[in-house]
């Protein structure tokens, strides 16, 4: 593995997002909710981070379940080639996370609406001055395993870790492995990482516990911030 390069993960993630689902269920907690918060990715101004979580009672339609997000000025943020749809064929708790580093978080109330079968609308007040510190990951790897570790981020309750293969300029080329955790390290084993290739690890921090999907809706309904930082290895 050789070199390191410039991060472009935020651009790639605009089209990928994150969807997680779990089996089983809990009782006595809210089953549907959303959040909007700041997305601290290292730019001059924070982007926005949107989470939708629900205990899905019915599969989504073949067209998917559309999520609409409007900023405090009433502008739709997820339309055209940025349209946000969730496709799930099973009934289970899930989260869908969509960060936008190309948008600047605004002061005021955001409106999040989700199509049936969730069929809910929430108003989320956002203060763009409130930020979650960025993780500082370290990556060590050989041809069969990779270990990503970082110091705890104050205020973070969970992390999402990704390993990508990049080109010589640092542009993400292929997703290798991802994992959510409450810990501060992740080890990916049984990998095939040929020599002479480049790799980058991304660690995302969240103010909500995105590992516990059953209780996640109870943590939302308010501003929930997220942050990210990457590191390379060769």
ABEGO torsion letter per residue (X at the ends): XBEBBBBAAAAAAAAAEBBBBBBEBBBGBBABBBBBBBBBAGBABBBBBBBBBBBBABBBBAAEBBBBBBBAAGBBABBEAABBBBBBABBBBBBBBBBBAABBBBBEBBBBBBBOAAGBBBBBBBBAABBBBBBBBBBBBBAABBBBBBBBBBGBABBBBBBBBBBAAGBBABBABBBBBABABBBBBGBBBBBGBBBBBBBBBBABBAABAAAAAAABGBBBBBBBBBBBBX
